[in-house]
Amino acid sequence: MVSKELLEILACPKCKGDLLYDMDRNVLVCLQCKVYYAVEEDIPILLIESAKPLEEPQGGAQA
């Protein structure tokens, strides 16, 4: 779990916007970039290349 004090100072590494903590998934979410960052052993992994999209692409129509 990420401390409240740490959450107040963290920002998205890409857009510098606010991050929201999703306790159920244990991730930090940037709504502006539509990505989330994992939190491992209470340490946020705030590397742009480690960001994952909020919504995975659904199975598209096949040709």
Sequence and secondary structure as in RCSB ss.txt:
>XXXX:A:sequence
MVSKELLEILACPKCKGDLLYDMDRNVLVCLQCKVYYAVEEDIPILLIESAKPLEEPQGGAQA
>XXXX:A:secstr
   HHHHHH   TTT    EEETTTTEEEETTTTEEEEEETTEE   GGG EESS        
